[in-house]
């Protein structure tokens, strides 16, 4: 998340964001993939509490992606 915040800050200062945005995207994709695999595992094993926590983390990750995209689209106009 810190790399996304730093990318937004660099964008606001009209600096290049490629050195922070690409690693942030890689880490986000890796984390989301791991959460999806864990959610499937918890769903199959009927571990309700861990499944709900994993789904909540996925929702929060989606909200973060939405906010970052919104900032980038707004700044590019």
Backbone as CSV, one residue per row, in Angstrom:
resi,resn,N_x,N_y,N_z,CA_x,CA_y,CA_z,C_x,C_y,C_z
1,UNK,0.823,-1.186,0.000,0.000,0.000,0.000,0.868,1.252,0.000
2,UNK,1.998,1.186,0.664,2.879,2.353,0.725,3.382,2.739,-0.664
3,UNK,3.628,1.754,-1.501,4.084,2.070,-2.854,2.989,2.746,-3.671
4,UNK,1.729,2.385,-3.444,0.638,3.071,-4.129,0.512,4.514,-3.646
5,UNK,0.658,4.727,-2.361,0.606,6.083,-1.814,1.754,6.919,-2.382
6,UNK,2.937,6.329,-2.416,4.089,7.025,-2.972,3.890,7.318,-4.454
7,UNK,3.291,6.400,-5.189,3.015,6.623,-6.603,2.041,7.781,-6.792
8,UNK,1.017,7.839,-5.970,0.059,8.953,-6.052,0.737,10.277,-5.722
9,UNK,1.615,10.267,-4.742,2.335,11.490,-4.383,3.256,11.926,-5.522
10,UNK,3.985,10.976,-6.107,4.857,11.313,-7.239,4.055,11.847,-8.415
11,UNK,2.887,11.264,-8.643,2.028,11.747,-9.715,1.576,13.179,-9.445
12,UNK,1.282,13.500,-8.191,0.857,14.867,-7.864,1.985,15.877,-8.051
13,UNK,3.243,15.411,-7.972,4.405,16.282,-8.177,4.914,16.219,-9.617
14,UNK,4.138,15.584,-10.504,4.486,15.434,-11.921,5.826,14.737,-12.121
15,UNK,6.074,13.723,-11.321,7.285,12.905,-11.434,6.915,11.554,-12.041
16,UNK,7.922,10.802,-12.463,7.702,9.479,-13.032,7.294,8.502,-11.933
17,UNK,6.255,7.717,-12.212,5.752,6.763,-11.228,6.107,5.320,-11.576
18,UNK,6.835,5.114,-12.658,7.076,3.733,-13.099,7.934,2.937,-12.121
19,UNK,8.776,3.593,-11.337,9.642,2.877,-10.400,8.904,2.435,-9.135
20,UNK,7.761,3.014,-8.862,6.975,2.608,-7.690,5.688,1.893,-8.090
21,UNK,5.137,2.226,-9.224,3.855,1.643,-9.614,3.985,0.181,-10.021
22,UNK,4.994,-0.164,-10.802,5.145,-1.558,-11.252,5.388,-2.527,-10.094
23,UNK,6.279,-2.209,-9.150,6.420,-3.116,-7.995,5.136,-3.195,-7.152
24,UNK,4.428,-2.068,-7.040,3.180,-2.078,-6.271,2.152,-2.978,-6.941
25,UNK,2.051,-2.905,-8.255,1.110,-3.763,-8.977,1.489,-5.234,-8.840
26,UNK,2.776,-5.541,-8.936,3.230,-6.918,-8.766,2.863,-7.447,-7.382
27,UNK,3.127,-6.656,-6.350,2.817,-7.091,-4.987,1.310,-7.243,-4.789
28,UNK,0.524,-6.345,-5.381,-0.928,-6.428,-5.246,-1.466,-7.681,-5.932
29,UNK,-1.008,-7.957,-7.145,-1.485,-9.133,-7.874,-1.101,-10.410,-7.142
30,UNK,0.121,-10.471,-6.635,0.567,-11.645,-5.888,-0.283,-11.845,-4.632
31,UNK,-0.559,-10.779,-3.922,-1.355,-10.860,-2.691,-2.783,-11.290,-2.982
32,UNK,-3.385,-10.709,-4.023,-4.762,-11.067,-4.361,-4.847,-12.528,-4.796
33,UNK,-3.872,-12.984,-5.573,-3.867,-14.392,-5.988,-3.764,-15.316,-4.775
34,UNK,-2.896,-14.981,-3.830,-2.760,-15.796,-2.626,-4.052,-15.795,-1.811
35,UNK,-4.707,-14.646,-1.723,-5.973,-14.588,-0.984,-7.050,-15.418,-1.659
36,UNK,-7.080,-15.413,-2.979,-8.076,-16.221,-3.698,-7.830,-17.705,-3.449
37,UNK,-6.567,-18.135,-3.533,-6.251,-19.538,-3.257,-6.631,-19.921,-1.834
38,UNK,-6.364,-19.047,-0.888,-6.721,-19.325,0.509,-8.236,-19.362,0.690
39,UNK,-8.951,-18.459,0.032,-10.415,-18.439,0.149,-11.007,-19.743,-0.361
40,UNK,-10.490,-20.237,-1.477,-10.979,-21.512,-2.006,-10.683,-22.643,-1.023
41,UNK,-9.479,-22.637,-0.483,-9.095,-23.670,0.489,-10.014,-23.636,1.711
42,UNK,-10.271,-22.448,2.246,-11.120,-22.324,3.426,-12.575,-22.668,3.112
43,UNK,-13.027,-22.353,1.906,-14.398,-22.686,1.515,-14.579,-24.200,1.422
44,UNK,-13.597,-24.873,0.820,-13.670,-26.329,0.685,-13.623,-27.014,2.043
45,UNK,-12.780,-26.499,2.940,-12.664,-27.121,4.267,-13.741,-26.634,5.240
46,UNK,-14.631,-25.760,4.760,-15.754,-25.231,5.561,-15.282,-24.503,6.818
47,UNK,-14.174,-23.793,6.692,-13.664,-22.971,7.787,-14.235,-21.562,7.610
48,UNK,-15.410,-21.352,8.170,-16.203,-20.156,7.903,-15.509,-18.874,8.341
49,UNK,-14.938,-18.858,9.506,-14.325,-17.624,10.025,-13.176,-17.175,9.133
50,UNK,-12.282,-18.087,8.800,-11.155,-17.716,7.949,-11.605,-17.365,6.536
51,UNK,-12.639,-18.021,6.048,-13.165,-17.694,4.736,-13.723,-16.273,4.712
52,UNK,-14.476,-15.909,5.737,-15.057,-14.559,5.809,-13.958,-13.506,5.910
53,UNK,-12.940,-13.766,6.715,-11.827,-12.822,6.853,-11.107,-12.661,5.514
54,UNK,-10.897,-13.748,4.801,-10.227,-13.688,3.513,-11.054,-12.903,2.503
55,UNK,-12.350,-13.126,2.490,-13.223,-12.384,1.576,-13.219,-10.898,1.928
56,UNK,-13.228,-10.576,3.201,-13.155,-9.166,3.600,-11.845,-8.523,3.142
57,UNK,-10.751,-9.249,3.248,-9.471,-8.725,2.768,-9.487,-8.520,1.259
58,UNK,-10.148,-9.412,0.536,-10.284,-9.236,-0.913,-11.122,-8.001,-1.247
59,UNK,-12.172,-7.780,-0.487,-13.002,-6.584,-0.699,-12.197,-5.315,-0.424
60,UNK,-11.416,-5.321,0.642,-10.583,-4.165,0.954,-9.530,-3.926,-0.132
61,UNK,-8.966,-5.004,-0.671,-8.003,-4.866,-1.765,-8.685,-4.274,-2.995
62,UNK,-9.903,-4.699,-3.265,-10.663,-4.134,-4.382,-10.948,-2.657,-4.184
63,UNK,-11.281,-2.280,-2.956,-11.517,-0.865,-2.663,-10.237,-0.050,-2.875
64,UNK,-9.103,-0.604,-2.457,-7.832,0.098,-2.640,-7.519,0.277,-4.124
65,UNK,-7.742,-0.757,-4.920,-7.510,-0.664,-6.361,-8.418,0.404,-6.962
66,UNK,-9.665,0.423,-6.538,-10.607,1.431,-7.028,-10.112,2.848,-6.716
67,UNK,-9.664,3.071,-5.508,-9.190,4.400,-5.113,-7.940,4.818,-5.887
68,UNK,-7.009,3.895,-6.079,-5.782,4.223,-6.808,-6.104,4.551,-8.259
69,UNK,-6.970,3.759,-8.877,-7.359,4.038,-10.263,-8.043,5.390,-10.347
70,UNK,-8.898,5.688,-9.381,-9.602,6.967,-9.380,-8.628,8.142,-9.298
71,UNK,-7.613,8.024,-8.452,-6.608,9.090,-8.321,-5.837,9.258,-9.628
72,UNK,-5.428,8.154,-10.239,-4.663,8.239,-11.476,-5.488,8.815,-12.614
73,UNK,-6.737,8.431,-12.719,-7.605,8.956,-13.777,-7.853,10.446,-13.554
74,UNK,-8.076,10.835,-12.321,-8.346,12.245,-12.010,-7.124,13.104,-12.287
75,UNK,-5.934,12.611,-11.968,-4.699,13.374,-12.166,-4.312,13.478,-13.626
76,UNK,-4.670,12.495,-14.427,-4.283,12.502,-15.838,-5.117,13.474,-16.653
77,UNK,-6.261,13.900,-16.166,-7.123,14.839,-16.917,-6.584,16.231,-16.909
